[in-house]
Amino acid sequence: MGVDDEVSVAEIARKAEEIGPDLEAQIREGIYENTVAWIEKTFPDKFRRTYPPGNNQESKIRLAQIQGELSVALSLLVVLNDEPLVAGRLGLNRGESGNLWQLMFSDRAGSIATCCNTRRSDVSEAVRDQLAGTISNLTLVQLISESDPALATKARIHDILVNPRVDVQEQYDLRFDFGDKNEKGEKIVRIVSLKSHRDPDVRICAAEPGRAKILGVERESIDTMLRAAKKLQTRLDTEEKRNGGVGVEVRCFVAAVPRYDAPCVMNPTGRISANALPGLASVFKEDASKCGFLPSRKEGEK
């Protein structure tokens, strides 16, 4: 896979999976250069053709599809946050001076923020809001991995993103299977409606029926997600029992994390800064454990 080849995000991700965590091998194979090239050239063209989606369901689904692709692309670059020399060469240094930041969020002509209309600041800000939602997936993954490193391999972006049609029609963004079970021995599946904000804090709670709004998510969207969860549970429960399992319980959650441009982040890959991460991860772990999002650990388990 040459750096100049036109490849899809799925192809880049598959190649990265084949290579494994060897950073030098990934560099040699052009994983990072190809990813940045896709963000720079392919994504803006796809985004421009789908945004704004209007009230048409199929247009919204196409937009959700390419936003999911962007989440996967950015997830391939996350490792470079711990490799400052390589990150600097690719323009991934933290803050507004980085090339990737400028490419995605700046007001300059040719950025993703201005790709739909270079003369209207309100359009550019609306695009940034769309990008913020996409990037927040990576922030949540970071908080999960920091809270319980054993869950890192079970919270990979390409595994947890839901189908774009589900995203639009059933009002949830992510689905997690951590491999744990409830007291009845049923497998637990968790679905999450995720929001982002500029506040330097994290929040997560169970989605419950009858509440007017939860962490900025309207009651109508919550009710839609809860109905979808019942259907999902019925389907997964039937499949699990058919395969000899006890059953499945689907749990619903709403989470809110800092945006890419919150002071504690300022990173196009959504990574919370090293200074802010311990405190935010501690708050997240406490709340996520209380509401049942994180698997409970028996005494003696790490």
Protein Blocks (a to p, Z undefined) as FASTA:
>chain_A
ZZkbccdfklmmmmmmmnomalklmmmnommmmmmmmmmmmmmmmmmmmccebjafklmm
mmmmmmmmmmmmmmmmmmmmmmmklmmmnopagcjkbmklmmmmmmbehiaklmmomkbm
klmmmmmmmmmmmmmmmmmmmmmmmmmmmlmmmmcfklmpccfklmmmnopabdcdehpa
cfkopacdddddddddfbfcdddddddehiabgghiafklmmmmmmmmmmmmmmmmmmmm
mnopabdcddddddddddfklmklopaklpacfklmmmmmmmmmmmmmmnomaccddehi
ZZ
